[in-house]
Amino acid sequence: MAGVLVAACAACRADNGVEPGVIKIGMANALSGPAAGLGLQLRAGAHAYLDKVNAAGGVHGRRINLVSMDDGYDPQQTVAATRTLLDVHKVFALFGYVGTPTSTAAVPLAAQRGVPYLFPFSGAEFLRHPVQPVVFNLRASYYDEAEALVAQATAGHADARIALFLQDDEFGEAGKAGVLRALQKRNLKLAQEVRFQRNTIDVSGGLDKLLRQPPDTVIFIGTYRPLAMLLRRARSAGLKSHFMAVSFTGTSELIKHAGVDGEGVILSQVMPSPADATDPLVRQYQADVVPAARNYGSLEGYADAMLLVEALRRCGNTPTREHLLKALEQTKMTLGDTPVAFSAHDHQGWSRVYLTQLKDGMATPLRQP
């Protein structure tokens, strides 16, 4: 009887999501709708690594169970899904959310309950500064990506006229802040700003504005389907502007939806090329992910899962949320050949940005200025 009481008390002390043979991790992101490719890719990459770890016995004898829900890239659905993950599935941590508006909705719930909010697919500044105790980011910020894109757009053309075509929400505003910061650094002003609605492909109004005052470069802040539509109509209308976009756009999905109209588009990336077998991280990823599923999104999910597993290992046999957050703040490691480091004052793991250009249906690495 005493043994039963001791076991019961130990169970009471355990944080939600930690059971004798399993740790439950919650993920809510776009698995349907016009941004589904982003969530599906991220989840597939995370599963590839977690499945391997689970097959080898898990972490300290516990399998990692990724409980996944669809939010359709809609903040209201994100809130509902997050509450279900916390209250019904009782997950240990939240992981791999996709988007800035969705993270804006979910982070307050995580912070209120002290639940780790790990490695969202967003470069928004509010996830980084000021540092929030429960939020940790692996990827570079939109400030980092915008700096790389503006540097490229102004290389050899210091007075380039740069327009912004942005999603009219928190994601668009986050990207805009990065672009304005990079322009100000070069004593430039935004030539034009046009907007479109999230989860639509209605870009006609914005395109009309671009056609009236064609810029040298258009930096697009949005997802792959509206950009594909914009490119198709812009090419048809004879617009000669160069197009650029941030990593969140979704490279492989853009290639699929834009076809030949995507030729020449420059995209910033926060992961090395999933085809670059010279990178140790990519070599390991390629060993676990079939060629048809290799893309920037699944590589990011794979890297996120590697970092999650390492942090859980450092928690020891009796993980708590507090242990996990402390372990992350003390983490210094490498993913492939790239150092990853957190501290109590910095919850962004790395800031590396790569540039690519679409050529012949492929994202080709581009030398940065």
N, C-alpha and C positions, 0 to 999 in steps of 0.2 A: 504493500500500500504506500509506504514511504517513497519507494522508487517511482511509483506512478505520479505522486505529488511533485517530486523533483522534476520529472519530465514535463509535467503540466506547467510548472513555474518557468522552466526554461523556454517553453513554447510561448508563454505570455511575454517574455522579455524580447523575443525575436521580433525584428521589424517585419512588416508585411512583405510577402513575396519570398521569404526565406523558409524553406521546408527541408526536412532531412535529406531528400534526394534531388531537390530542384531549387533554382532561383528564377523567379518570374520577372521578366523585363517587358515593359509595355512600349508599344510603338503605335502611334496614330499618324497616318499621313495619306497622301493622295494615291489611292489604288484604283480609282475610277475617275471618269471625267477628263477634261482636256489637259490636265497635268499628270495623268496617271503614270506615264512613263517614268517620271521622276521617283515617285514612291516605290513603284515596282522594282526599278533597278536598284535603288538603295537597299530595299529589303532583301533582294536576291543576293547581293554581295554580302550582307551581314549574315544571312543564313549559310552561305558557303563556308564561312569561317567558323561559325558557331556549330554547325553540323559536324565539322571535323573535330572540334574540341570535345563535343559531346560523345562522339564515337570513341574517343580516347579516354573517356571516363569523366569528362566535365572539369569543373574547378573545385578542388578539394572534395571530390566525390559527389558534387551536385551538377546535374545537367542544367544548362541555361535554356529556359523555355521562353522564346520570343512570342509574346501575345500581341498579335497585329490587328489593327482596326483601320477602317477606311474613313477618312474625313473629307474626301473629294476636293481638297484644297479650299475648304470653306471654314472660316473661323468658328462659326456657330456649331458646325458638326465636330470641329476639333474639341470644343469645350465638352460636348456631350460624350464623345469618345474617351476623353481624358478622365472624366468623372467615372465612366464605366470601368476603365482600367484601374483606377484607384480604389473605387468603392466595391466593385463586384469581383474583379479579378485580383485585386489587392496586390498589385505589382510592387516590386522592390524599387525600381527606378524607371524613368521615362527616357527613351532613346530613339534617335533617328527620325525626329519630326522633320517634315519638309515645309519650309516656307517662313517668311517673315510675318505675314498677317496671322498665320496659324500659331506661330510661336508667341506672338503678342497676346493671343488669347489663352495659351496654355501655361506660360511661365508663371503668371500670378497664382494659379492653382498649385503648381509644383512648389513655389516658394512658400506659400501659406502652410503647406504640410511638411516642408523640409524634405521633399522628394527630389533626388538628383535628376537634373534635366540635361541629358548628355548628348553632345555632338549633333545638334540640329543642322540640317542642310540649309543654312542661311548665313549670310555674311553681315547681317544687320549689326549696327553699332550698339544698340540697346542690349544685345546679348553679351557685350564685351565691356562696355564702360557705361556707368560704373560697374565694377565687378559684383556679380550676384553670387552669393555663396553656393547655390545649388546648380548654377549653369556653367557648363564647360563646353568649349568649342575646339574642334580639331582644325577645321579649315581656315584659310585666310579670310579677312574681312572684305566687305565691299569697298572700303577705303583702299585696301591693297589692290584689289582688282581694277578699280577705276583709275588708280595711279598708273598701272601698267598699260591700260587701254589708251588713256590720254597721252601718255608718253609716246606710244606708237603712232597715234593720230597726228601728233605735232612734230614728229621726227622729220627734219628737213622742210618743215612747213609750220613755222612757229606761230603764224597768225591764222591757223586753220579755223574755219567756221564749223563748230561742233554743235549739233542739235541733239536733243534728248527725246526719245520716244518711250514713255514709261507707263507701266501699269499704275492705275490710279488708286493706290492704297499704300500700306506701310512698306511694302517691298519697293515700290516705285520711289517712295520718299527716301528710303535707305540708300538706294542706288544713286539717286539724285544728289544726296549729301556728299557721297564719295566723288562724283564727277565734278561738282562745284568746288570741292576742296582741291582737286587736282588742277582745275582750271585756274583757280585763284593763285596757286603756287606759280603759275606761268603768266600771271597778269592778263588772263583771258576771261571773257564772259561767255555765258551760254548764248549761242546764236538763236536758238528756238527751243520751245518745249511744247510737246503735244502728248496727250494722254489717251488711254483706252481702258475699258473696264475688265477687271479680273474675270477669268473663266469665260471670256468671249473671244471671237476672232474678228470682231467688228473694228477694223482699223482704217476704214475709208475716210472718215473725217480727218484723222491725223495725217493721212497720206496727202489729202488735198492741201493741207497747210504746208507740207514739205515741198510739194510741187510749185507752190506760189513763190517760195523763197528757198531754192535748193541749197542745202549746206554741203560742205566738203565731206563731212562724216556724220553718220547717225549712230549714236550709242543707244542700244535697245535694252530696256530693263523690263523683262517679262519672260514668258515661257515659250516653248517651241512652236506651238500651233499659231498663235497670233503673229509671231515673227515670220513663219513660213508664208502666211497669207500676205503680210506686208511686203515681203521680198517678191512674191509672185506679181502682185499688183504694181509695185514700184518698177520692176523690170519691164512689165508690159507698158507702163506709162512713159518709159524712157528716162527715169530718174538715174542720174549717174553717180549719186553719192555713194561713198563707201559705208559699209555697215559693220558694226561691232556689237558684241553682246557679252554679258557676264556668264559665268559658269552655270548659274541656276537655270539658264535657258534650256539646257538639256541637249548636249551635242549630238548624240546618236539619233535622238528623236527628231531633231532639226534636220539632220541629213536625210532622214527617211521622208519627212513631210515636205521639205523644200525642194528636194531633187536638184536639178541643174540651177534653179534660181538661188540656191545657197552658195554657189561658187564664189569664192573670194571673201566670204564673211570671216571676220576675225573674232575669235572667242577667247576670253581669258579662262584659265583652268586652275583649279586648286589641288589637282592631283597630277602626277606624271602620266604620260601616255600609257593607257592599258595595253598598248602593243610594244612598249619599250622593255624588252627582256634584259637590257643591261642594268636596269634598276632592280635591286634585290627584293623590294616590296612587290614589284610587278611580277617577277619570276615566281614568287610564292603564290601570288594571286592566280597566275596563269595555270599553276599546277592544280588548283582547286576549282577553277571556273572554266566551263567549256567555252570554246571560241565564240559561239553564237551569243553568249551572255556577257561577253567582255565589253565594257564601256566605262566611261568616266563615272557614271552614277554607281554602278556595282562595285567599282574599285574603291570609291569613297565609303560605301557601306562596309566593305571588307576591312578597310583600314580602321573605321570606327569600331568594328567588332573586335579587332585585335587589341585596340586600346582599352576597350571595356573589359575584356578577359584579363589583360595584364593588371588592371586596377583591382578586379575581383580577387585575383591571386594574392595581391599584396594585402588584402583584408584579412587573410588567414581563414581559419576553420569556422569562425563565428562572425560572419560579415554583418555589419549594420550600415545604415545609410551614413551615419557619422564617420564610420571607418572608411567607407568608400570615398567620401568627399575629401577626407584627410589624405588618403592614399593618392588620389589624383593630384592634390596640391603639392605632393612630394615627388611626383613622377618625373623622371628624366630618362628618356630612352630614345631609340631610333626606330623609325618605320622605314625599312629599306635603308637608304643612305641619308635620310633626312632626320635631324634631331627633333624630338618632340619634348617640350618642357613646360610644366605649369608651376605656379607658385601661388601663395596666398594673395598676391597682388596682380596676378596675370593668369586668366583662365582661357587663354587662346594658345593652343598647342604649337602651331606653326603659322608662318605668314607667307609661305612660298606661293608664287603665282607663275604660271606658265602661259605663254601665248600660242595659239594655234590658228591656222587658216584653213578653211574648207577648200580642198582641191580634189577634183575627180571623185567626189563622194567619200572623202576621208579627211580627218582632222590632222593636218600636217604641222609639226612643231615649227614655230616661227622664231627666228633670232630676235631678241628684244634689244631696243636701242640703248 
